[in-house]
């Protein structure tokens, strides 16, 4: 019985040791994902990011030969997505600072850190839902052939982050 309890205790310690870097990495990934850059000062400045994203959108719309009507319907969806993700990015920055402050404290507050992890997880879920909603809205504007063209472009580029667009 003691052997089993000792084994379980060691297992819990390993999970705790793994949880910290995973949680911090998750927060970092969420930040990078929400704003489109590494999040450590290596990505584009805000204005540059918006211009970059606008060029990518235009390139994608050109690739699928989107009509003027489709372009007019899609652009506000993407603009709203960018606005929503900026808000999420700002919230993430606040959580990131709080997480760093929590780990810098003399005494670690496990419940407080768990609360921050839950908030970060919820924020990542919110970002995912926001992106998915926008993708479905845009997908409903494009034809099946246009969507297939985009999918093929992504597959041709190995599903890499920028998809060649």
C-alpha positions, -999 to 999 in steps of 0.1 A, spaced: 0 0 0 28 24 9 46 15 -24 14 25 -43 10 58 -24 47 66 -29 43 59 -67 12 81 -68 30 109 -49 59 108 -74 34 108 -103 17 139 -89 51 157 -85 60 150 -121 26 164 -132 32 195 -111 67 199 -126 53 195 -161 22 218 -154 43 250 -149 61 250 -182 30 238 -200 9 266 -184 35 292 -192 39 279 -227 2 279 -232 -1 315 -221 28 324 -245 13 305 -274 -21 321 -268 -5 355 -269 14 347 -301 -16 332 -317 -40 360 -308 -17 387 -323 0 367 -350 36 371 -338 59 354 -314 49 378 -286 84 385 -275 91 417 -294 101 397 -326 68 402 -344 56 431 -363 44 463 -346 6 468 -344 3 489 -375 26 467 -395 6 436 -383 -27 451 -396 -11 460 -429 3 425 -432 -30 409 -424 -48 431 -449 -23 420 -476 -28 384 -467 -66 388 -469 -64 405 -503 -41 378 -516 -65 351 -504 -95 369 -519 -75 373 -552 -66 336 -551 -102 325 -550 -113 352 -574 -138 366 -549 -164 389 -563 -169 425 -552 -200 414 -533 -180 386 -515 -152 410 -507 -176 436 -493 -192 409 -471 -160 393 -459 -139 424 -450 -162 435 -421 -161 400 -407 -123 400 -407 -121 435 -393 -144 425 -364 -122 394 -359 -91 416 -357 -109 439 -332 -120 409 -311 -85 393 -311 -69 427 -301 -92 427 -270 -83 391 -262 -46 399 -268 -48 428 -243 -65 405 -217 -38 379 -223 -11 405 -216 -27 413 -183 -30 375 -174 6 370 -185 18 398 -162 -3 384 -133 11 349 -139 47 362 -139 40 382 -107 25 351 -91 56 331 -98 79 359 -87 62 360 -53 81 348 -22 53 324 -14 34 307 -42 -4 309 -40 -14 276 -56 -51 286 -57 -43 320 -72 -21 304 -99 -47 279 -106 -73 307 -110 -49 324 -135 -45 291 -154 -83 287 -156 -86 323 -169 -59 317 -195 -76 285 -206 -109 303 -209 -93 331 -229 -78 306 -253 -112 290 -257 -127 324 -264 -101 331 -290 -107 297 -306 -145 303 -307 -141 338 -321 -118 326 -349 -141 296 -357 -172 318 -358 -155 341 -383 -142 312 -404 -177 298 -407 -192 332 -416 -165 337 -443 -169 300 -454 -207 306 -459 -199 336 -482 -174 317 -504 -185 289 -527 -174 253 -522 -149 257 -551 -134 288 -535 -130 271 -501 -114 241 -518 -89 265 -536 -79 279 -502 -77 244 -487 -55 232 -515 -32 262 -512 -28 254 -475 -21 217 -482 4 227 -509 23 246 -483 22 218 -458 -2 235 -434 25 259 -423 15 290 -404 14 315 -433 0 290 -458 17 310 -486 -11 336 -485 
